Amino acid sequence: MMWTAIWFVINMFFVASVITLLFMHRSVTEAVQDPAGAARLAAAKKRRKVVSILSLVLFLAMCASFLINMRLNG
């Protein structure tokens, strides 16, 4: 039962990070369209990269906790 709760919490954080990643991508797209915002574009790309790495790590953690949960609980 513990692994089900762990999977659920990690899954919630993963979904929240993917939604945040979509907003970060929108921010980059808007910064590209602004010709005077080179610094804004660089900052937006850096934030998007950090959130995408976080999303990838959370996805791997979600998969691992799901597999452990299925192994233990059937």
Secondary structure, DSSP 8 states (H G I E B T S, - for coil): -HHHHHHHHHHHHHHHHHHHHHHHHHHHHHHHH-TT-HHHHHHHHHHHHHHHHHHHHHHHHHHHHHHHHHHHH-
